Amino acid sequence: MPAHPSRKEPGCDALRTTPPPRRAGRGPQVTEDRPLKGKVALVAGASSGIGASIARALAAAGASVALVARRKDQLACVERDVAGHEVPAVTLIADLSADGAPKETVAAAERALGPVDILVNNAALARTGPIHDTNPRHWRQAFHLNLDVPFLLARTVLPGMRERGHGWIVNISSEGSLLQADWSAPYSITKRALNALSAQIDLENRHLGVRAIAVLPGWVRTDLAQDPESLGVGVTDLLDPSDIADVVLWALTRPPAVSIGPLIPVRPVSRSAQTLVNWEQYLRTLRHYDASGGHMVDVPGIPE
Ligand SMILES: NC(=O)c1ccc[n+]([C@@H]2O[C@H](COP(=O)([O-])OP(=O)(O)OC[C@H]3O[C@@H](n4cnc5c(N)ncnc54)[C@H](OP(=O)(O)O)[C@@H]3O)[C@@H](O)[C@H]2O)c1
């Protein structure tokens, strides 16, 4: 018997906070049938937005997928979509910022599905503000999840990839990493460092068939992006999560002799001059965003 008879568990549609694509004809375009069949992908931050879309796209292309995040219900919904593509999948509920979690997560994924061929580092938190008002603890949290965790996951899977002579590290960065915007730290700085990490991994491993890219999305309609329309951002100035998944899938399916990246910005074609102004306004309202805790607003000058 349910604990509270009048309260229903939310279904997947209620949990699907990212609306479906508004424009027709969007979504990953896979030319070859199941080009990733036999590959194992680990998607860090697979429960919503861009990560969920990438997980679905990889499964549609035939990859086995390990779905990693903290929110169980959201992950279960993504797993249901992935299972619809009849590929092996495993859900791993983990806070990747916890001590030892990256290594344990890779081990659990490999026990369930086999060696990881594709690592997607998508989990991140967005914390913004001026440097003089950034709490050192918040600075460290942002660097830990947005940079240390991708590093720790990458260093765990890289030895096996190097030995097998193939593998991909896909880091989801941000167009914000290229822009010097007011109030964008520490988020934009962590993403700039993630770009450098991606280029370094690519440089050190490409001769062995192991490559790394950083995908730098513009403004994408997800939980993290909040409600851009309320800031006056036009529909055509926004991307869908499926646009990012499409680019990731395209990158992963290039012939081995073709070099792309390591930095791949993905922007909407149409972008009004007002969008960057809106973006700075958004950064000022954001301060801290963490998907599982919701949108949290801090008062300036929090003591350490
Ligand atoms: N939306 C945009 O406009 C935009 C633009 C540029 C770049 N990006 C980047 O795109 C990526 C995905 O963001 P999104 O927009 O799709 O937002 P989102 O829907 O909030 O996705 C964030 C994902 O990270 C996971 N995550 C967060 N903290 C975690 C932790 N400690 N351990 C494990 N998983 C964690 C979340 O899952 P749980 O909460 O369930 O753990 C969720 O699956 C981020 O790297 C972001 O910086 C977004």
The ligand as an ORCA input file, in Angstrom:
! r2SCAN-3c Opt
* xyz 0 1
  N      22.251     24.002    -20.799
  C      23.152     24.808    -21.322
  O      22.835     25.912    -21.813
  C      24.598     24.396    -21.368
  C      25.472     25.171    -22.142
  C      26.807     24.822    -22.191
  C      27.268     23.713    -21.511
  N      26.417     22.967    -20.763
  C      26.971     21.802    -20.072
  O      26.218     20.662    -20.380
  C      26.339     19.696    -19.334
  C      24.975     19.153    -18.965
  O      24.172     20.197    -18.454
  P      22.606     20.322    -18.765
  O      22.389     21.674    -19.304
  O      22.140     19.149    -19.530
  O      22.021     20.350    -17.269
  P      21.324     19.238    -16.354
  O      20.098     18.729    -17.012
  O      21.230     19.852    -15.020
  O      22.386     18.052    -16.332
  C      23.407     17.923    -15.386
  C      23.690     16.454    -15.210
  O      24.811     16.279    -14.327
  C      24.439     15.368    -13.296
  N      25.178     15.657    -12.082
  C      25.296     16.854    -11.451
  N      26.020     16.724    -10.326
  C      26.367     15.399    -10.238
  C      27.103     14.638     -9.293
  N      27.660     15.207     -8.213
  N      27.256     13.311     -9.508
  C      26.706     12.720    -10.588
  N      26.006     13.399    -11.530
  C      25.833     14.726    -11.351
  C      22.941     15.598    -13.119
  O      22.330     14.461    -12.548
  P      21.824     14.319    -11.021
  O      21.354     15.666    -10.559
  O      20.746     13.298    -11.125
  O      23.014     13.828    -10.268
  C      22.506     15.745    -14.579
  O      22.340     14.465    -15.155
  C      27.082     20.394    -18.195
  O      28.439     20.011    -18.239
  C      26.933     21.870    -18.546
  O      27.990     22.632    -18.028
  C      25.077     23.278    -20.667
*
